[in-house]
Structure formats: structure tokens, C-alpha cells
Amino acid sequence: MSDILTAVIPVVIIAVICGAVLVIASKLMAVKQDEKFPAIRECLPGANCGACGFAGCDGYAKALCDDPKTPVNLCIPGSSAVAKKLSDVLGVECSDVKKQIAVVHCSGDCSKTQDKYIYQGIENCQAAKLMYGGKGSCTYGCLGLGDCAKACPQNAISVKNGVAVVDPKLCIGCGICRNICPNKLIFLTESTQKAVITCSNHDKGAVTRKLCSNGCIGCKKCERICKSNAIKVIDNLAVIDYNKCVDCDDFGVCAKNCTTGCIKTI
């Protein structure tokens, strides 16, 4: 019995000492958390989409705690309701959230383009892209396997005729689809900005025309006709400057006169 006690007692003493050391260390080395953090975090929806520009809701909440200049209207999914809650907690002026929606910069569906091979693999855009840039003739276009649709928390995206389509009424602008698209075709734009270039092909016009009848051929007709100078053809692809487009007096004229119909209003 004494042999057992001789072995057990030192172990118990060491355990007690180690426990005491850990308790003391946890007190001395603890990272102090701002008392406002839990209240701020409670206001955020928890989508962790990154649309605010920070690493998820925790990152945004920490930024609001650490920097009083951080705007309270950066949570796009939460809209103005979240901005109001944050302003109440922080005691700052509230400003409305600019609603954004996701837009797919591709409209090369099965009627406008064709497949270069039959894909029989994982139903995943990332996987399909590894096979010569995807099955579609245009390697810039939508891969059509719906990674964005599967990731969308609002079921705002569906794949129709081989191309992802966003329902603007359901989209909350979280940006998850934008981050997951391997071809980087999805962008967020303010809901008031409705002229969109539904093409991402940077090939020369003659090449693009062979790949997709709806692709931008860089003809610059839209650039010439736009009275606000909001459209420029850069690297064979039309690009809209939305800072100028919102002041357009003849909205939609670019879409009506687009040679291939790749400019659309939504």
C-alpha cells in the first residue's frame, strides 16, 4: 500500500501544481475582448460571406470594435436593418446599405455556343475546368455545373440551358457565388445599375464570333453611342463604368444597339 501511495502522491502534487500554473497563466495571458464585441456580433446575420470586405462576421465585428471609423453599412445581406442595429449599439450615425445583386457576365447558353467534347466527370465546375478549361468552346464562359447555385444560401441562382442565371428578387448580394466561380464570371453590382456586359471573352472579335454568337466582338459601337462615356472597350471586351452609367440620360441605348446582344438590362 505504501508503495502505491509513494507513486500516486507525487503525481497528484504535480497535477495540482500544473493546474495552478495553468489557471494563473490563463489569467495573466488572457486576451481582453472588447465588451461591445458580443453585442455587435449578435447584430450580424452570420452569413460569413465576406461581402463587407472582412474575414467573415467575426472579422467585421472586430473591426467595428477596434476602429470607430469602420462604416456600419457594410453588411449587404443584412441590409439597412443590420446597419441600424449596429449604429444603436455603437452610438454612431446610421447610413443605409446600398443593395447589391450578383450578375453573371456570360450569356453563352447552349443555343449560342457549343461543346468541344462530352464531359463525363464530377458535376463540379472546379473539376470540369481542369479538363482543357471546361467542355464549352469558350473557355471564358460559364461551366454550367452549378457550383454557384449549390452555394447560394437564398436559392437565387439556377442553371438554365447551360448558363447560371441570377434571380435579382431573391439575391441578397452576399458574394458567395462570386467567390466560388472558377472562371470569375460573377460580380456584385448595385441594384440601380442595370446595364450589364454578359460576356467575359477577351479574344479578338473574329475568334469570339466563332465560339459564341452572343459574345462581345469589341466593335466599339456601344462605346461610340454612349453619351455618358460610360463604356470603353478594353482588351477586346466592353467594360461599363457604373459611376458614369447611373447618370445616363438614355438608359438602355447601349443594349438596344449592341451588335451581338451581349449588353443586357436587368
N, C-alpha and C positions, 0 to 999 in steps of 0.2 A: 504493500500500500504506500509506504514511504517513497518507494522508487517512482510510483506513478505521480505522487504529489510533487516530487522533485522535478519531474519532467513537465507537469502541467502548469505549476505556479509561474515559472519564468515566461512561459508562453502567454499566460494571462496578463502578466505585468507588462510585457512588450506590447500586447494588443491595446491595453489601456493607454499606455504612453503614446502609441501611434495614433489612436483615436483622438486623444487630447491635442496632439500636434496638428492633425487634420482640421479639427474644429477651429483652432487658433488661426491656422493658415487661411481657412475659408473666410474668416472674419477680416483678417488683415489684407488679404489679396483680392477680396471681392470687388468686382467691377460695379460701381454705383450706377444704377439705372435712373434716368430722369422719371420723376413721379408722374409726369404727364404722358409718358410713353404708353402705358396700358389703355388710357382713355383715348389717345389718338389712334392706337391700333384697333380699338373697338369700333371706331368710326369707319374704317376701311373695309371694303367688301371681301377681301381675301382671295381675289382672283389671281394675284401674283403674276400678272401678265407683263409687267414692265413697261406699260404704256406711259407711265408717269416719268420714265427716264431713270428710275432707280431699280435696285435688285429686289423686286417684289414689294409687297405691302410693308414688311418689316423695315426694308431699306428706306422707303418713303417716310414711314413714321419716325425713324431715327433722324432723318434729315430735317423733318419738321421740328423735332426736339432740339437739334443741335444748331440749326441756322434759322433765325427768325425771318430771314428774307426768302425762305423757300415758299413758293406760292401754294395756297391751299386748294387751287382748282386744277391740279394735275391729274386727278383720278378720273379718267374718262369713263370707265364703266360705271363708276358711282354717280356720275353726272353732278349737277348742281346741289343735289340733296346732301351728298357727302361733303362737298365744299362748305355748305352751310354748317354742318355738324363740326367740321374741323375749325372753322372760324369761331364758333361758340366756345370750343374747348381752349383754343389758343388766345382768344380775345383779340382777334385781328379782323380787318375788313374782309368781307366775303365778296368774291367775284365769280361770275358764272363760268361754268365749264363749257368750252367750245366742243360741241358734239362732233365726233368723227365717225366715219364709216370706212370699212375696208373696200378696196376696189381691186379687181383682178385685171392686170394690164395684159390681157390676152383674150382674144375672141376667135381664135383659130379652131373652131369646132370641127367635127367630122365632115361637115359639108364644105368647109373652107380649106382644109388641108388633108393629108393622107398619111397613113402609117408606112414606115420604111421596112418594118418587119412585124411578125406576130409575137407579142410578148406573152410568155407563159412562165411567170415567176411570182414572187411575193407581191401581193397587192399593196404596194407601198411606193410612194414617189421617190423616196431616197434610194431604194433598191433599184427601181427602174432606171434612174438616172445613170447608174453605174454601167448600164448596157448601152454604150455609144450615145449617151446623152438622152436616152428615152426612145420610145418607139415612134414618136412623131417625126415627120420630116423636118420640122422646125425645132431645133434644139433649144431655142429661146422660150418656147411656148409651154403651156400648161401640160403637165404629165398626165393629168386626168385620173389619178388613182385615189384622190380624195383624202390625202393626209390632213389638209386644212379643214375639210368637212368633219373628219373624225375628232379633230382637236377643238373645234368651235364649241364653247360652252352654251351657246344660245341656239344651236342648230340653224344658224343663219346662212350656212353655205351648203350648197348641193352641187353635184357634178351632173351637168346636163350636156348630152351629146359630146362628151369627152372634155369639157372645159368647166372649171369651177365657176360658180355663179353665186354672188352675194345678194341676199335679200336685205336691202337697206333699212327696212322696217324692223327687222329683228337684230341687226348688227348693233353692238354696243361700243365698238371701236376699241376692244381690249388689245388687239395686236397679236394675239397668239397665233393666228393663221399666218400673219406676216413673218413671224419668226420661224415657222416650221416649213415654209415653202422652199424647196431646194433650189428653185430657179429664181427666187426673189421677185416674184411677179405681183405680190400683193402689197399694196401701200395703203396707208391711212390718209384720208383727206377730210377736210371739214365738209360737213353735210351740205353747206351752202354752195360748195364748189362742185358743179355738176358736169363740166366738160372733161372727158377722160380720154386719154390715148389708150385704146385697148390693144396695144401691141408692144413688144419689147425687143423686136428683132433689129439688130444693128448692121445687118448685111446690106449691101447695095440694093437699090430698088429692083433691078432685074432678077437678082438671086431671090429676094424676098417674094417677089411675084410668083416664082415657080414653086416656092414652098407653101405659101398661104395666100389665097386670093383676098383675104381681109387684112393683110399686113401693111404696115406703113412703108411706102416706097421712097420716102424722102423727097417728094416732088416740090415741096415748099409752097404749095397752093394755100394751105392753111396759114402759113407764115405771112404770105402776101395779103391775104384777105382780112386778117385780124387787125382791126382798127386800134386795139389797145396794145399792140406789140407784145402780146402775152405768149405767143407761140414762136419757138425757134426750132429749127431742125439741127440737131447736134448728133454727130456720128451716125448719120443716115436715119435718125429717128426723131420724130416731132416730140417736143417737150413743152409742157404748159407751165408758165409762171403764174401761180394762183394769186400772188399778190397783185397782179395786174388783171387777171381774169375776172375777179369779183367786181371790177368797175366797168366791165364790158357793157356797152350800150346796145349791142346787137347780139345778145347771148344765143348761142346755138348756131350761129352762121358758119362756124368752122366745121361743125358736124354735118350740116346740110350740104356743104360744098366739098367735103373730103372725097378724094378720088376713089379710094378703096373702101370707104365706110368704116375706117378703124377709129375715127373720133366719134364718141357717143355722148349723149347727155343722159344723166341718170337722176 
